[in-house]
Amino acid sequence: MKSIPQKGQDRASLLTEMENMKANDLRWRDGRNFSYVYFPGDEIVDTVKQAYQAFFSENALNPSAFPSLRRMESEVVAMSAHLLGGSEATRGSLTSGGTESILMAVKTARAWGQKHKQIAAPEIVLPATAHPAFHKACYYFGLKAIVVPIGTDFRADVPAMRAAINPNTVMIVGSAPAYPQGVIDPIRELAALAQEKEILCHVDACVGGFMLPFLRQTGYPIADFDLSVPGVTSISADIHKYGYAAKGASVVLYRDAELRKLQFYVYTPWSGGIYGSPTMTGTRPGGAIAAAWAALHHIGLEGYQRLARQTKTTADRLRSAIEAIPELKILGQPDMTILCMASDVVDIYEVGDELAVKGDWFIDRQQLPPSLHLTITPAHEAVLDEFIADLKAAVKKSRQLTLNKLSKMAQVNAIKGMKKLLPEQLFERFQSFAAKNAKVGGKRSAAMYGMMGELQGSGNLDDLIREFLDQLMG
Ligand SMILES: Cc1ncc(COP(=O)(O)O)c(C=O)c1O
């Protein structure tokens, strides 16, 4: 087991060692990634980094201790509210990310249901595409998540959502856009439904909140999705995604102060003092708040519009290129800069593997149906032609029945057979297979994803993922 070194390491060798550790990391600066890092260019990143460093030690736990942070936080919330259709009544909080914003919105909905409707067993109604953070929130806070299948256009199915509402429902959810296919749910209809049923309506604009308004400002038709829509009672938007802030910055905004007050946690009888906390976390890094404030001020509306246009143009070019490849298709009608590609002809996971092997492209795999997920960022403009060429080659290669594919098919078939006969042994084999994959850190994962598809809904998959995370975290 590793222990803390007896003697401290000198700064130069330490920093070199850490830089070397990055050798196998995602090459986001070269636009190889289609998730996790939103890179707007070095000038912006360096400025935001300096802002972070300037407030590296400050702590936003106690707002009166650092008026600088309090001012920056309230200005970030105000600028976000202004951007997202808020009014003078709008209130919000800065959180550590999309998940925390969603946790807060769900917890607030629970408190609202208790206070206004005496609901003891609260439920929320979600389209199947809603982010897992809502399920996490329900799990943490003891609500029931009712999942409603989406329509054939991958958007929330409003009549089906209506049918899922019952006297215990405290909130319905729509996404702008939803992560899997990048399409915006019919927010106007969902919000009107919430109004009619006298319940809350949360819009998850975590990925779209700092892209959709700028696209609209530059002339793209964007469906209404924000707080200006009657019936929308809260919205989440991440500044650490298309806002280009440092990781650890999102906002959750509420219709009014009454709703936000239900989010706060207070414990007064503590001998350590009266304790009040707006969000999940206690200590909050000043750096993340400063970086968010700096990004919004430094980039400005014009900068965001320029980056949004550049990203959307790149996404549209890529979409056309994908649609021109006969074996591939785009799922849904993407409203923003997220694309989801699938195939009825080739194994799309094989295409993902070939892209990883050929060009070090790092692309997230999706399921139900199998697909690859592409979040386009400003960094992709420069590498678009190379990516398209590699994509064509990857599709061609996937058509050939390679040895890889054969062995994958054999493995999947073996799993299929075993699933019927020997679930216990199957589980063990799959476990060791997944563990081996994780350790090797190889670029090929099609076989694993194929098998995961087979195990979907069997209960074993949940255990496997837990095991997998346990191994991954060390
Ligand atoms: C639509 C949507 N909601 C929520 C989240 C969660 O955000 P985070 O990873 O910052 O917690 C994401 C992340 O991609 C997202 O796309």
The ligand as an ORCA input file, in Angstrom:
! r2SCAN-3c Opt
* xyz 0 1
  C     -28.144     17.225    -19.526
  C     -27.165     17.003    -18.400
  N     -27.580     17.099    -17.124
  C     -26.745     16.922    -16.086
  C     -25.425     16.621    -16.275
  C     -24.529     16.393    -15.076
  O     -23.524     17.358    -14.993
  P     -22.205     17.142    -14.100
  O     -21.420     16.059    -14.765
  O     -21.541     18.485    -14.153
  O     -22.613     16.789    -12.731
  C     -24.949     16.497    -17.586
  C     -23.555     16.150    -17.846
  O     -23.148     15.921    -18.958
  C     -25.836     16.701    -18.667
  O     -25.437     16.594    -19.952
*
